[in-house]
Amino acid sequence: MNAPRLFTITLNPAIDQTVRLDRLVPGEVHRALGEQTEAGGKGIGVAAVLAALGRPVTASGWLGADNDAVFRAAFAERGITDGMLRLPGATRTNIKLAVAERGDSTDINLPGLALAPEALQAAEQALGERLDAAVAPGDWCELAGSLPPGTDAGLWERLARRLAARGAQIVIDTGGAVLGTLLARLSDPERGPVVPVAFIKPNRAELEELVARPLPDTLAVADAAQALCRAHGVRQIVVSLGGQGAVMADAQGRWQAAAPAVKVATTVGAGDALVAGTLAALMDGQTLPVAGVFGMACAAARIQRIAPGLPPRQEVTELAARIRATPV
């Protein structure tokens, strides 16, 4: 039997232009330390880390045909199968200001491709047919990132139902109101999950939005995460807490793990690395909290370098050995 593959589905990708600065003072002129341009979008970032871990991965979704060269080059260089559907127009550019003094980044995200309703309908149908031809039972499909203008959570819902009908494992990697709407539409208050969800990774603020209340401490986060699993048929959830690490939960248990102390070059890509590492371990048969710890190690490895991707696997393994998950 072939090993399961992962398909990332990114409908609103971006060309990420990262500008490196010593410091950032509003209203002042700054001299940049350097800049780089790379293929971006949640699914693209997850695919890059999975490919670096040696997992077979296909990047699917929508791209603007006018400026896809950076994506074609990235897929070829990283060993990612190009399953993106080209649409008329240009993919958006996002600007990231990586500030060394603060160890974080300021993001300026532009809107995505805007298509007429008829064109959107045709693009959805074409993408669905392409995925039908590629996805096999047991494969994992990640619904990744934001939605382009003119679409709503119904688009993700239709894709999730279509892929689940093919026997795929569904991963939801989107945030805000869309995540809550999608989880509600994929489950029934009386019958339980209509489309089981294998994994989600909200941060604390997103989880607070989902449960409509503040989550002031680890215990509150763990309670909310586990309740979400039980209410919506989510098998595993990792809640990222930034520098405080993460809380992991499934229907049977909850764990907290502190992030290892590392030098931060950029926070860009940390969330994608956490998702990718966790998925790689889950696809290898690991369960929580082991899979979540490996994902945290991938994130810790990612934030130490400006360049995309990961260091050698041994460094990630050593970071994972420094992370301890304790029951909550």
Sequence and secondary structure as in RCSB ss.txt:
>XXXX:A:sequence
MNAPRLFTITLNPAIDQTVRLDRLVPGEVHRALGEQTEAGGKGIGVAAVLAALGRPVTASGWLGADNDAVFRAAF
AERGITDGMLRLPGATRTNIKLAVAERGDSTDINLPGLALAPEALQAAEQALGERLDAAVAPGDWCELAGSLPPG
TDAGLWERLARRLAARGAQIVIDTGGAVLGTLLARLSDPERGPVVPVAFIKPNRAELEELVARPLPDTLAVADAA
QALCRAHGVRQIVVSLGGQGAVMADAQGRWQAAAPAVKVATTVGAGDALVAGTLAALMDGQTLPVAGVFGMACAA
ARIQRIAPGLPPRQEVTELAARIRATPV
>XXXX:A:secstr
     EEEEESS EEEEEEEES   TTS    SEEEEEEESHHHHHHHHHHHTT  EEEEEEEEGGG HHHHHHH
HHHT EEEEEEESS  EEEEEEEETTTTEEEEE        HHHHHHHHHHHHHHHHHH  TT EEEEES   TT
  HHHHHHHHHHHHHTT EEEEE  HHHHHHHHHHTEETTTEESS EEEE  BHHHHHHHHTS   SHHHHHHHH
HHHHHHHTEEEEEEE GGG EEEE SS EEEE       S  TTHHHHHHHHHHHHHHTT  TTHHHHHHHHHHH
HHTT SSSS   HHHHHHHHHT  EEE 
